[in-house]
């Protein structure tokens, strides 16, 4: 087993009471994160894309999704859109303050 600290655990430790993700010129809220062992493929009527897992959410109830291509995307329920906020989970976790 690797001695490396899980990047999600590291990000969670910095999120009290919640975190901020710097994305370009925007600051996005991060209300919670799920550890990788708790990720499950998303099955929801509103998701019609490739396989994703919910790995967190913002304060507005939008989801951070780990896409099957490895990227992390923010799903906006109101607009019914997703945007890439990071090319990987490791980079996503590193950007959370």
N, C-alpha and C positions, 0 to 999 in steps of 0.2 A: 504494500500500500504506500502511496506517495505521502511524504511529509508536508507537501504544499497545502496551504490553507485554501479551502474552497473559496472562490471569488465571491460567491453569493453570501457566504457566512461573513466574509470581510465587509461587504457592502451593508449587510443588515446591522452590523455593529456600529456603523456610522450613521444610521438612520433614525436616531431617537429625537423627537417623536416621529418624524417622517423625513424622507430624503428629497434631494433635488438632483435631477439629471440635467447636466448642461448639454444642450443639443443645438449646435450652431449658435445663433444669437438668442435662443430661447432657454428658459429654465422650466423644466417639466417636473411636476410633483411625482413622488413615488411613495404611495401610502403603505404598501407591503410588498414583500418578495417571498416566493416559495423556494425552498431548497430543491435542488435537482432531483433528489430522491422522491419528492412529492409531485413532480411534473407528470401529467397524463395527457394523452392526445385529446384535443378539444373536439367535442361533438356537440354542436349547437346549430339550430336552424339558420341563424344569421351568418354563420361562417361558411363560405363557399370556396375558399382557397385551398391550397395544399395543406398538408398536415402541420399543425402548430400545437404548442402547449402553452397554457397560461402560466407565466412565471412571476407575475406581479400585477399591480393596478395603481392608477393614480387617484388623486383625491376626488375626481369627478366620476369614478367608476369605470373608466376606460381601462383596457387590459394591455399589459406588456406581454407580447407573444414571442416565444422562441420558435422561429420558422424552421422547416426542414432543411433549408439551405444554410442554417447556422446563424442567420441574422436575428436581431431582436427588433420587433416592430411594435408600434403603438396603435392599437385598434381604437378608433374614435366611434363610439356607438351612435352619437347624434348624426354624424356625417356618413356613417357606414363606410369608412375608409381606413386603410392602414398605411403607415409610413415607416420606413426603416429608420430607426434611431441609433442603431449600432450594427457593425458587421459581425459581431460575435457576442456571446454572453460574457466572456471575460472582459472585453472592452466596455460593454454596457455596465458591468459591475464596477469597473475601475472609474467610470465617469460619475458615479453617484457620490454626492457629498452629504 
